[in-house]
Amino acid sequence: MLKKNVEKVIKKIKPFIQADGGDIQLVSVSEDGIVKVKLTGACRGCPMAAMTLKNNVEANIKKEVPEVKKVLSV
């Protein structure tokens, strides 16, 4: 259930990331609330990728799925 909820949030924010030439893929969701994602396209290697991950991806996921503790890029 946790993974499905995270997938829904990623599906919502994906178009915004794609609009800037990037993309995001869900890698895993652990039982203890750690989400791993992979930023690709223009996001890979972008100096702003860390901010996008923290301020956009992690913030939105935590807001809608409070069980999530952290979002990491792999």
C-alpha atoms as a printed R data frame, in Angstrom:
   type eleno elety resid chain resno      x      y       z
1  ATOM     1    CA   MET     A     1  0.000  0.000   0.000
2  ATOM     2    CA   LEU     A     2  2.834  2.399   0.849
3  ATOM     3    CA   LYS     A     3  4.461  1.803  -2.542
4  ATOM     4    CA   LYS     A     4  1.177  2.392  -4.389
5  ATOM     5    CA   ASN     A     5  0.666  5.708  -2.597
6  ATOM     6    CA   VAL     A     6  4.201  6.833  -3.439
7  ATOM     7    CA   GLU     A     7  3.674  5.796  -7.082
8  ATOM     8    CA   LYS     A     8  0.554  8.010  -7.227
9  ATOM     9    CA   VAL     A     9  2.496 11.045  -6.010
10 ATOM    10    CA   ILE     A    10  5.352 10.431  -8.439
11 ATOM    11    CA   LYS     A    11  2.831 10.131 -11.263
12 ATOM    12    CA   LYS     A    12  1.506 13.604 -10.294
13 ATOM    13    CA   ILE     A    13  4.899 15.341 -10.174
14 ATOM    14    CA   LYS     A    14  6.455 13.517 -13.139
15 ATOM    15    CA   PRO     A    15  5.034 15.925 -15.791
16 ATOM    16    CA   PHE     A    16  6.624 18.910 -14.037
17 ATOM    17    CA   ILE     A    17 10.028 17.226 -14.024
18 ATOM    18    CA   GLN     A    18  9.600 16.134 -17.639
19 ATOM    19    CA   ALA     A    19  8.726 19.720 -18.630
20 ATOM    20    CA   ASP     A    20 12.313 20.652 -17.740
21 ATOM    21    CA   GLY     A    21 13.761 17.774 -19.766
22 ATOM    22    CA   GLY     A    22 14.210 15.380 -16.863
23 ATOM    23    CA   ASP     A    23 12.428 12.312 -15.587
24 ATOM    24    CA   ILE     A    24 11.994 10.352 -12.383
25 ATOM    25    CA   GLN     A    25 11.727  6.631 -11.749
26 ATOM    26    CA   LEU     A    26 10.708  4.936  -8.520
27 ATOM    27    CA   VAL     A    27 13.403  2.435  -7.550
28 ATOM    28    CA   SER     A    28 12.148  1.165  -4.195
29 ATOM    29    CA   VAL     A    29 10.089  1.852  -1.090
30 ATOM    30    CA   SER     A    30 11.249  0.208   2.130
31 ATOM    31    CA   GLU     A    31  9.050 -0.822   5.023
32 ATOM    32    CA   ASP     A    32 10.709  1.817   7.229
33 ATOM    33    CA   GLY     A    33  9.658  4.675   4.919
34 ATOM    34    CA   ILE     A    34 12.771  5.196   2.814
35 ATOM    35    CA   VAL     A    35 11.989  5.928  -0.842
36 ATOM    36    CA   LYS     A    36 14.657  5.601  -3.517
37 ATOM    37    CA   VAL     A    37 14.221  7.323  -6.858
38 ATOM    38    CA   LYS     A    38 16.356  7.790  -9.933
39 ATOM    39    CA   LEU     A    39 16.475 11.190 -11.612
40 ATOM    40    CA   THR     A    40 17.293 10.898 -15.312
41 ATOM    41    CA   GLY     A    41 17.458 13.043 -18.422
42 ATOM    42    CA   ALA     A    42 18.338 16.688 -17.813
43 ATOM    43    CA   CYS     A    43 18.110 16.083 -14.041
44 ATOM    44    CA   ARG     A    44 21.067 13.710 -14.092
45 ATOM    45    CA   GLY     A    45 24.110 15.749 -13.255
46 ATOM    46    CA   CYS     A    46 22.157 19.003 -12.944
47 ATOM    47    CA   PRO     A    47 23.393 21.219 -10.081
48 ATOM    48    CA   MET     A    48 19.763 21.865  -9.096
49 ATOM    49    CA   ALA     A    49 18.856 18.157  -8.905
50 ATOM    50    CA   ALA     A    50 19.461 17.993  -5.137
51 ATOM    51    CA   MET     A    51 17.117 20.938  -4.587
52 ATOM    52    CA   THR     A    52 14.496 19.412  -6.886
53 ATOM    53    CA   LEU     A    53 14.737 16.165  -4.961
54 ATOM    54    CA   LYS     A    54 14.415 17.810  -1.534
55 ATOM    55    CA   ASN     A    55 12.038 20.717  -2.201
56 ATOM    56    CA   ASN     A    56  9.795 19.133  -4.797
57 ATOM    57    CA   VAL     A    57  9.927 15.353  -4.815
58 ATOM    58    CA   GLU     A    58 10.483 14.669  -1.100
59 ATOM    59    CA   ALA     A    59  8.197 17.489   0.057
60 ATOM    60    CA   ASN     A    60  5.292 16.308  -2.102
61 ATOM    61    CA   ILE     A    61  5.708 12.647  -1.216
62 ATOM    62    CA   LYS     A    62  5.911 13.364   2.541
63 ATOM    63    CA   LYS     A    63  2.902 15.678   2.341
64 ATOM    64    CA   GLU     A    64  0.688 13.031   0.738
65 ATOM    65    CA   VAL     A    65  2.277  9.930   2.297
66 ATOM    66    CA   PRO     A    66  3.266 10.858   5.872
67 ATOM    67    CA   GLU     A    67  4.718  7.381   6.503
68 ATOM    68    CA   VAL     A    68  7.650  8.311   4.261
69 ATOM    69    CA   LYS     A    69 10.681  9.415   6.279
70 ATOM    70    CA   LYS     A    70 13.197 10.206   3.523
71 ATOM    71    CA   VAL     A    71 13.603 10.272  -0.255
72 ATOM    72    CA   LEU     A    72 17.014  9.389  -1.683
73 ATOM    73    CA   SER     A    73 18.380  9.610  -5.202
74 ATOM    74    CA   VAL     A    74 20.252  6.569  -6.471
